Amino acid sequence: MSLKITNKNLKPLIAPLFLLASGFVFGQTVKDSAKTKEIEEVVVIGYGTVKKSDLTGSVSSVSAKDLAATPAMNALQALQGRAAGLNIVTAGGAPGAGANVTIRGGASITQGTDPLYIVDGFQLDNALNIINPNDIESIDVLKGASAIAIYGSRGSNGIIIIKTKSGKKGKVTVNYNSFMSFDMLSKKLDMLSNSEDYVKYQYELAQLGGKAAQWSNVYDNSLGTDSPGFYTGVYSRINSRYASAPSLDWQDKVFGGTGLTQNQNFNISAGSEKTQVFISYNYNKQQGILANHDETRNSLRANIKSELYKGVRVDFGSMFTSNSVNGGGSFGGMKKVLLQPINGGTKFSLDQLYNTQTFGDFSAYDSSYDTENPYIENNASTANKRSRSFVANVGLEIDFLKDFTFRTAGQYTFNNSKSTAFSDENSKAFLTDPVNTGINGSISNAESYSYQITNTVTYNKTLAEKHKITALAGTEAIYGKSEGNTISLSKFPPFVNFGLDQIDNATVRDKSVDKPAPVTLLSYFGRVNYSYDNRYLLTGTIRRDGSSKFYRDNQYGTFLSGAAAWRVSQEGFWKDHKINNIINDLKLRFEYGETGNNDVPSNLWRTNVILTDYPLNNTIGNPAYVTSSTYGNIDLQWEAMKSTNIGIDLAFFNNRIKLTSEYYKNDVTNMILLTILPAHTGYSNQYQNVGTMTNKGYEFTLNTVNLKSEKFRWTTDANIGFNKSKVTSLENGRDFRTFTVGSNRGGQVTYYATVGEQLGDMYGYVYQGIYTTDDFTQAPNGTLTLKPGVVKPATGTPKPGDMKFAADNEAGDQFTRKLVKIGNGTPDFIGGISNNFSYKGFDLSVFMKFSVGGDIYNATKQSLSPYALYQNTPSEFGNNYYHLIDPNTGQATTNLVRLKELNPNESSSLWSLSNTNTANITYPSSYYVEDGSYLRIAQLTLGYSLNREFLEKISVTNARIYFTVNNLATITGYSGYDPEVAAATGVSITPGYDSSAYPRSRSYVLGINLTF
């Protein structure tokens, strides 16, 4: 259910919800007869752990319990909205779809903005999408300078540290968790569904485009346009033939099914005093709501820890994951579904319209027609990606000299994947070019491996009972190598179709090999934590990294940070004051540090040489080598960031309310931008360290125990993050850079990165409605003249019904196609609220997430604007476009009086179907910019745990059954499928671009948790 609101601003709604998330605890008298004794929370930081009370850096933590509350395919889905400053936006609802993940807005414009993932002390790319969420013990999101500086050149985009589960001492414990999910389309777009209205719309579009005969071939039994009464009787014939004619609901046909997801997870934990073992297996099968789109995943993990001798410990971990995605993990074809003709006229029955590849017929009548039958195409063009990952790590720890611990650890990672695509004789590719392309396909293979070796020495010492020192020194080496190849094939033999199994009979269209240079990182690092009497805390960090991605003179960089914290509530003046009964914990934090961004391509310092073909004596096929147009830069360095963070940690009423507040400012320098070079250099461009930008913002995390008794408990967890970016300089004194996404028929807009402005600015033309009859005077001969003061179009003379754009020239009287700001895709703030209730054996959780202030460029809506015959259109347009055809004559009229009669509410009408508007709809326009604010009930779960006395009789420790609804309801003013929109080409640069993405489903989940 999507609840549409008319108020464009959700801020008045979200702010009270966040304040009320505490369950009105601020307004009640809290009575707690017994002091709450909590287990001291431990936070995983780089190369170690620390008690949360001793933490000096900005870190958000998510526990296994929080993750387990979300039955999800991967940890990315489970983590959404649960950590302040962490923004996760999945790229649609297709099985295997990727996601944009940023922390505090990211730290680059054109380079990588993904955070660094550390799993059990080792780097593992894309970890949240690989690791079974049931295997995760905790996730800590490192955001502040002191927290991320220990990772030096890889820290600017933030760190996500994942700790996996390990075996426990004691008896053997077996856990079995299973759920089954039924997924369905959560929302349908309102398209024209009445056959008569649709055919009338088609006729007007055809007549104004000079294609009445083509219209007749499909909808009027091929009646000749020169036949008597063809025009004057056309509306009568449409009424008699289509007034009660059925129509085809393509959304229901293509996405109306139910996708089934199955998840089976089994783990066993066992341990003695010396050795602990944890083994898990997970099977996950997700079927999409679109046929032939599914994902199957198998994962196996084992963790073993053992104390060989006193003070000598060894640990071993391994993981194997196998994944298969049909459909490629994406689907950009919603436009194809929505634009399908809903009635086949006199040429196709509804059954033929659905079961026949009609693209060839319709495109033969109108070359602009580009929407193949999605049902047929989905079977004719298939894609599959199979991937496997293997990870193994081992570590050895030795205690020596009483206060020292030496640890050496290593990890090996291997990944391989194979992607295939195939299009048969029913595909659009074949029908468009049956001779040169024909039946076609492609095969891609990729393989990579890496290893990491880390050595650390840790010193722990407490002096005079008040001075606690923890010092760490270490070295680390990381090596990675990858390669891949792709072959594209065409002209497979027809009829006897064995797909890609007959590549020996196909023609090689293209082939490529990708074998980048290996990547090496060599590091030295150290950290000192000092605590005096649990009141004054200091942290100092240094790291020196050397990267093979840069030229030898610029391969090394040093990164420093410092942090201090004051636990005010531990002071005597605080403990002895009555305020301690209200605020029982208060800590002030400050941190500053430098980090880098190593997520850049390798060897940008080199000038590449390209193999090409040089004709000699009019003969081609002579190999020649030329330099690329991009000139290498040996002075290139990694992007750098200086970060400042101020934090306050508060606890009220004996920890019944906990509030963490953060302010941060991240100054990014040395940004790597592709810079245009003067022509006399002989090169087009060069990567240079020339840009700077700033991210600053506020974050708040609130945890409350609203009600607590022997049988009933209500807790709330809420977080909210505000981030504001600003570009402070670009190369060569430039004021802006542009990034255009989309296509003129698929929805196109240009994003600007402007000095002094926020990232995410959308530029286009300001839509001001249409020209109406009131904008013109008409001479006796019918000539129309635009009245003085009415904005003139870029070219020519407008007509009633033409789209009107705001004047952008100096005189303020004419539209000249000058791009101006029409929106910004970056949200003002994002967050999540979780309310958890328990009563006896029942538990209820309600999780909501929200995003406020970001605009969305609805490229899907733009792509549905009328440009070709036979295509459907949204009801918003189809029921409200400006009519130029007089039903009495079947011809266009230019008479102002008659046009006024045909369009009595013309000031609120949308544009006409004229050829002028067919061009106008390709412009990036403010008409397609919508407020993307939303509040979503992302998950509602009701569970029941069986009585333990009964379970003991059947040798079961715990049994819980639950029912969950995901994506239950969304409050939004956005007209598209979903306001949760991923970026087009870069998280920071192009946020809020919605283009034909696979819609997210609503899922109904039944699950069980068993412990033996």
Secondary structure as UniProt FT lines:
FT   STRAND          2..4
FT   HELIX           11..20
FT   TURN            21..24
FT   HELIX           25..27
FT   STRAND          42..45
FT   TURN            46..47
FT   STRAND          48..51
FT   HELIX           52..54
FT   STRAND          59..63
FT   HELIX           64..68
FT   HELIX           75..79
FT   TURN            80..81
FT   TURN            84..85
FT   STRAND          86..90
FT   TURN            95..96
FT   STRAND          99..103
FT   TURN            104..105
FT   STRAND          116..119
FT   TURN            120..121
FT   STRAND          122..123
FT   TURN            125..126
FT   HELIX           127..130
FT   HELIX           133..135
FT   STRAND          136..142
FT   HELIX           145..148
FT   HELIX           149..154
FT   TURN            156..157
FT   STRAND          159..164
FT   STRAND          170..185
FT   HELIX           195..208
FT   TURN            209..210
FT   HELIX           212..219
FT   TURN            221..222
FT   TURN            225..226
FT   TURN            228..233
FT   HELIX           234..242
FT   TURN            243..244
FT   HELIX           250..255
FT   STRAND          259..271
FT   STRAND          275..287
FT   TURN            291..292
FT   STRAND          294..309
FT   TURN            310..311
FT   STRAND          312..326
FT   TURN            327..329
FT   HELIX           334..338
FT   TURN            345..347
FT   HELIX           350..355
FT   HELIX           359..365
FT   TURN            367..368
FT   HELIX           374..380
FT   STRAND          381..400
FT   TURN            401..403
FT   STRAND          404..423
FT   TURN            425..426
FT   HELIX           428..432
FT   TURN            434..437
FT   STRAND          439..463
FT   TURN            464..466
FT   STRAND          467..492
FT   HELIX           499..505
FT   STRAND          507..514
FT   STRAND          519..532
FT   TURN            533..535
FT   STRAND          536..547
FT   TURN            548..549
FT   HELIX           552..554
FT   STRAND          556..567
FT   HELIX           568..570
FT   HELIX           572..575
FT   HELIX           578..581
FT   STRAND          583..597
FT   TURN            602..605
FT   STRAND          609..613
FT   TURN            617..618
FT   STRAND          623..627
FT   TURN            634..635
FT   STRAND          639..652
FT   TURN            653..656
FT   STRAND          657..676
FT   HELIX           679..681
FT   STRAND          685..708
FT   STRAND          712..729
FT   HELIX           731..733
FT   STRAND          736..741
FT   TURN            744..746
FT   STRAND          749..755
FT   TURN            759..760
FT   STRAND          761..765
FT   STRAND          767..770
FT   HELIX           773..775
FT   STRAND          776..778
FT   TURN            780..781
FT   STRAND          784..786
FT   TURN            788..789
FT   TURN            800..801
FT   STRAND          803..805
FT   TURN            810..811
FT   STRAND          820..824
FT   STRAND          829..839
FT   TURN            840..841
FT   STRAND          842..852
FT   STRAND          855..858
FT   HELIX           859..863
FT   TURN            869..870
FT   HELIX           875..878
FT   TURN            879..880
FT   STRAND          881..882
FT   STRAND          885..886
FT   TURN            887..890
FT   STRAND          891..892
FT   HELIX           896..902
FT   TURN            904..905
FT   HELIX           906..908
FT   STRAND          910..912
FT   HELIX           915..920
FT   TURN            921..922
FT   HELIX           926..928
FT   STRAND          929..931
FT   STRAND          934..945
FT   HELIX           948..953
FT   TURN            954..955
FT   STRAND          958..972
FT   TURN            987..989
FT   STRAND          993..994
FT   STRAND          1001..1011
//
